[in-house]
Amino acid sequence: MRTSVNVSDDLLNQVMRESRAKTITQAIREALMAYLDLRRRKKLIQSFGSFGKWSPDIRKMRRSRDLG
């Protein structure tokens, strides 16, 4: 899909340098894919919830492992 966007030259140059992209299209594609990957990871982490104030009892965990 063709589209026109306004992106600062400095930002685009940084992305191209970091991604080692040879073309502007490749740099933008990689940046968009990285953004989507980051969002998906955040959603995955949120879906697992948090452990809050979880404090493991190592001795108890070892005993239950040895019994099983």
Protein Blocks (a to p, Z undefined) as FASTA:
>chain_A
ZZdddddfklmmmmmmmnopabfklmmmmmmmmmmmmmmmmmmmmmnopnkjaccdfklm
mmmmmmZZ
